[in-house]
Every structure is written in structure tokens, then in C-alpha cells.
Amino acid sequence: MYLMLAAALLPALLLFLYIWRKDAQPEPFQWLFRALLAGVIICIPVAYVESSVMHWLFAGGEPTTLFGTTLEAFLVAAVPEEAAKLLALWLILRKNPYFDEHFDGIVYAVCVGLGFAAIENVGYVLSSGEGWASVAVMRALLAVPGHYAFAIIMGYYYAIYHFVDHSTKTAAKIFLMPVLAHGVYDSLAMSGSVDPVAGGICFFALIYFCIKLQKAAQKKVNEIVAR
């Protein structure tokens, strides 16, 4: 059990430490903890919303087509999860006196995103039975870094909107860009559940997409650090 928990939590911890070390003026620990805790707490209402939307879309069943899995990816997973993360981020930052530089947007968004990803990962690993090790490895390489990248995108546009550009276009990107990235990720990942051939092709597309996503996220980190 302890080994399973360690395997589930370690990826999120390592990514948090990486982004924390990038911050030239580290945030107070209590505020980072609040953001991580917020990411954990939102898992409960998100699970309820996802279950309700899933039942509404598929009448209590599962999607049987690629169109269905795409709907699930965007409407069941990406939209509720990223909306909850954005709400949590806003609640953390709206009266935070330490939110005073661009990179802070990314730091707090990553804390929220990794708090959520860590609990989600624990659930997947603990429920995977004897195959937990392979599940832990795959999620450490793909799913947890995915949530990390979605969070960087959200935090980047949140900071740009807050400090630089108050346009409606930038405000929309705070939510829409991570939803798009999350939805594409899940669409590719879920395709194999309804079509093994398409799933095999989409798996390689998913690997390529994840590499490009991490490069895009790192570019945004470097851009903000340079400001």
C-alpha cells in the first residue's frame, strides 16, 4: 500500500519541486499549501459533476463511438475539471497579497493542478489491482505531466490577464486553452476503449501530442521567468 501511494504521489511532488525551484521569489508555504489543498478538495464536487454529465450524455452507459469518447473527453472531463481548477485558482489569488509577479500565476496554478492530479492518480493506482505498477508508470509519464501542462497554460494566461492585458480574448484563453489541451489529450487516450485500431493509432498521436504539450508549457515557463 505504501509503495502504491508513493508511486502515485511522487510524480506530482517532483513536478511541484521543479516549478517551485524556478520561482526567484518563492511564495510563502502556507499559500502554496492552500493551493494544493484546494486542488485536492475540488476532486469531490468534480466527481459528482462528471458522474451527472456522464449519465446525462450516455443514459448511465458508456460511449460506443469515437464521437462519444470525444464528447466524454471534453464535456465530462476537460470542462468540469478545468472550470473547477480555475475557480480554485481565482479563490486563492483574489486576495493573495503575495500574487505580485508574473510567475506566481504559474506557481499557484500548478499547485492547484497537481493537488488535483495527485488525488486522481491515487484513485487510479489503488483501483488498478495487480497491474498497479504499469498504471503508475504510464500515468507518471502522461497523465500527471498532462495536468501539470494544463495548469501552466492556465496560470500563464491568468498572469498575463492580471498584469498585462485585460482584454476579453486573454480572459477567455485562461479557461479555453487548458480545456482544449485537456480535451485533445483525453480524446486520444480514450479512443482505444471503443476502437482498438483507432486506439493504437491515437496512442502514438498521444505520445507526440504530450511531447509537444510539454515543450509548449516549458516555453511559457521560460517566457514568464524572463519577464
C-alpha positions as CSV (number, residue, x, y, z in Angstrom):
1,M,0.0,0.0,0.0
2,Y,2.8,2.5,0.9
3,L,4.6,1.7,-2.3
4,M,1.5,2.2,-4.3
5,L,0.9,5.6,-2.6
6,A,4.5,6.6,-3.2
7,A,4.3,5.7,-6.9
8,A,1.0,7.7,-7.2
9,L,2.2,10.8,-5.4
10,L,5.9,11.1,-6.4
11,P,5.3,12.4,-10.0
12,A,3.2,15.3,-8.7
13,L,5.8,16.0,-5.9
14,L,8.7,16.1,-8.4
15,L,6.9,18.5,-10.8
16,F,5.9,20.7,-7.9
17,L,9.5,20.9,-6.7
18,Y,10.7,21.7,-10.2
19,I,8.3,24.7,-10.6
20,W,8.9,25.8,-7.1
21,R,12.7,26.0,-7.7
22,K,12.1,28.1,-10.8
23,D,10.5,30.8,-8.7
24,A,13.1,33.5,-8.0
25,Q,10.9,34.8,-5.1
26,P,9.3,31.7,-3.6
27,E,5.8,32.1,-2.3
28,P,5.0,31.5,1.4
29,F,4.5,27.8,2.2
30,Q,1.1,28.4,3.7
31,W,-0.3,29.9,0.5
32,L,1.2,27.1,-1.6
33,F,-0.4,24.6,0.7
34,R,-3.7,26.3,0.4
35,A,-3.5,26.0,-3.4
36,L,-2.5,22.3,-3.2
37,L,-5.4,21.7,-0.7
38,A,-7.8,23.5,-3.0
39,G,-6.8,21.2,-5.8
40,V,-7.5,18.2,-3.6
41,I,-10.8,19.4,-2.3
42,I,-12.3,20.2,-5.8
43,C,-12.0,16.5,-6.6
44,I,-15.2,15.8,-4.7
45,P,-17.6,18.2,-6.5
46,V,-15.9,17.5,-9.8
47,A,-16.5,13.7,-9.4
48,Y,-20.2,14.4,-8.8
49,V,-20.5,16.8,-11.8
50,E,-18.7,14.3,-14.1
51,S,-20.9,11.5,-13.0
52,S,-24.0,13.6,-13.6
53,V,-22.9,14.8,-17.0
54,M,-21.9,11.2,-18.0
55,H,-25.3,10.0,-17.0
56,W,-27.0,12.8,-19.0
57,L,-24.9,12.2,-22.1
58,F,-25.0,8.4,-22.2
59,A,-28.0,7.5,-20.1
60,G,-25.9,5.7,-17.5
61,G,-23.9,3.7,-20.0
62,E,-20.6,4.2,-21.8
63,P,-19.8,5.8,-25.2
64,T,-19.6,3.3,-28.0
65,T,-18.2,5.6,-30.8
66,L,-15.2,7.8,-31.3
67,F,-17.6,10.8,-31.3
68,G,-18.9,9.6,-28.0
69,T,-15.5,9.4,-26.4
70,T,-14.6,12.8,-27.7
71,L,-17.8,14.2,-26.1
72,E,-16.8,12.4,-22.9
73,A,-13.3,13.8,-23.1
74,F,-14.4,17.4,-23.4
75,L,-17.7,17.6,-21.6
76,V,-17.3,15.0,-18.9
77,A,-13.6,15.5,-18.1
78,A,-12.0,18.7,-19.5
79,V,-14.7,21.3,-19.0
80,P,-15.7,20.4,-15.4
81,E,-12.1,19.8,-14.2
82,E,-10.6,22.9,-15.7
83,A,-13.6,25.0,-14.6
84,A,-13.1,23.8,-11.0
85,K,-9.3,24.4,-11.2
86,L,-9.9,27.9,-12.4
87,L,-12.4,28.6,-9.7
88,A,-9.9,27.3,-7.1
89,L,-7.1,29.4,-8.6
90,W,-9.3,32.5,-8.5
91,L,-10.3,31.9,-4.9
92,I,-6.6,31.5,-3.9
93,L,-5.4,34.6,-5.8
94,R,-8.2,37.1,-5.5
95,K,-7.0,38.4,-2.1
96,N,-3.5,37.0,-2.0
97,P,-1.0,39.8,-1.2
98,Y,1.9,37.7,-2.5
99,F,0.5,37.5,-6.0
100,D,2.8,40.2,-7.2
101,E,4.8,38.9,-10.1
102,H,4.0,37.1,-13.4
103,F,5.5,33.7,-12.4
104,D,3.2,33.5,-9.4
105,G,0.3,32.8,-11.7
106,I,2.0,29.6,-12.9
107,V,3.2,28.6,-9.4
108,Y,-0.3,28.7,-7.9
109,A,-2.0,27.2,-10.9
110,V,0.5,24.3,-10.8
111,C,-0.2,23.8,-7.1
112,V,-3.9,23.5,-7.8
113,G,-3.4,21.3,-10.8
114,L,-1.0,18.9,-9.1
115,G,-3.2,18.7,-6.0
116,F,-6.0,17.5,-8.2
117,A,-3.7,15.2,-10.3
118,A,-2.2,13.6,-7.2
119,I,-5.6,12.6,-5.7
120,E,-6.8,11.4,-9.2
121,N,-3.6,9.4,-9.6
122,V,-4.0,7.8,-6.2
123,G,-7.5,6.7,-7.2
124,Y,-6.4,5.1,-10.4
125,V,-3.3,3.4,-8.9
126,L,-5.1,2.0,-5.9
127,S,-8.0,0.7,-8.0
128,S,-5.9,-1.0,-10.7
129,G,-5.2,-4.2,-8.7
130,E,-2.2,-6.3,-9.6
131,G,-1.4,-4.1,-12.6
132,W,-0.9,-1.0,-10.5
133,A,2.8,-0.7,-11.4
134,S,2.2,-0.3,-15.1
135,V,-0.7,2.1,-14.4
136,A,1.5,4.2,-12.1
137,V,4.3,4.3,-14.7
138,M,2.0,5.3,-17.6
139,R,0.2,8.0,-15.6
140,A,3.6,9.3,-14.3
141,L,4.7,9.7,-17.9
142,L,1.5,11.0,-19.4
143,A,-1.4,11.9,-17.1
144,V,0.3,13.8,-14.3
145,P,2.5,15.8,-16.6
146,G,-0.6,16.5,-18.6
147,H,-2.3,18.2,-15.6
148,Y,0.9,20.0,-15.0
149,A,1.0,21.4,-18.5
150,F,-2.7,22.3,-18.4
151,A,-2.0,24.2,-15.2
152,I,0.9,26.1,-16.7
153,I,-1.2,27.2,-19.6
154,M,-3.9,28.4,-17.2
155,G,-1.5,30.1,-14.9
156,Y,0.3,31.8,-17.8
157,Y,-2.8,33.4,-19.2
158,Y,-4.1,34.3,-15.7
159,A,-0.9,36.2,-15.1
160,I,-0.9,37.9,-18.5
161,Y,-4.5,39.0,-17.9
162,H,-3.8,40.2,-14.4
163,F,-0.6,42.1,-15.0
164,V,-0.5,42.9,-18.7
165,D,-3.6,42.5,-21.0
166,H,-7.1,42.9,-19.6
167,S,-8.8,42.0,-22.9
168,T,-11.7,39.6,-23.2
169,K,-9.6,37.5,-25.6
170,T,-6.9,36.9,-23.0
171,A,-9.6,36.3,-20.3
172,A,-11.2,33.6,-22.5
173,K,-7.8,31.9,-23.0
174,I,-7.4,31.4,-19.3
175,F,-10.2,28.7,-19.5
176,L,-10.4,27.7,-23.1
177,M,-6.7,26.9,-23.8
178,P,-6.3,24.4,-21.0
179,V,-9.8,22.9,-21.9
180,L,-8.6,22.4,-25.5
181,A,-5.4,20.8,-24.4
182,H,-7.1,18.6,-21.9
183,G,-9.9,17.6,-24.3
184,V,-7.5,16.6,-27.0
185,Y,-5.4,14.6,-24.6
186,D,-8.4,12.7,-23.2
187,S,-9.9,12.2,-26.7
188,L,-6.7,10.5,-27.9
189,A,-6.4,8.5,-24.6
190,M,-10.0,7.3,-24.6
191,S,-10.2,6.2,-28.3
192,G,-9.0,2.7,-27.6
193,S,-12.0,1.9,-25.4
194,V,-14.3,1.8,-28.5
195,D,-12.0,1.1,-31.4
196,P,-8.7,-0.9,-30.9
197,V,-7.3,0.1,-34.4
198,A,-8.0,3.8,-33.9
199,G,-6.8,3.5,-30.3
200,G,-3.4,2.1,-31.5
201,I,-3.0,5.0,-33.9
202,C,-4.2,7.5,-31.3
203,F,-1.7,6.2,-28.8
204,F,1.2,7.2,-30.9
205,A,-0.6,10.5,-31.6
206,L,-1.0,10.9,-27.9
207,I,2.8,10.5,-27.3
208,Y,3.5,13.1,-29.9
209,F,0.9,15.4,-28.5
210,C,2.3,15.1,-25.0
211,I,5.8,15.9,-26.2
212,K,4.6,19.0,-28.0
213,L,2.4,19.9,-25.0
214,Q,5.4,19.8,-22.6
215,K,7.5,21.8,-25.0
216,A,4.8,24.5,-25.2
217,A,4.4,24.5,-21.4
218,Q,8.2,24.9,-20.9
219,K,8.2,27.7,-23.4
220,K,5.6,29.6,-21.4
221,V,7.6,29.0,-18.2
222,N,10.7,30.3,-19.8
223,E,8.9,33.3,-21.2
224,I,7.4,34.2,-17.8
225,V,10.7,33.7,-16.0
226,A,12.4,36.1,-18.4
227,R,9.9,38.9,-17.7
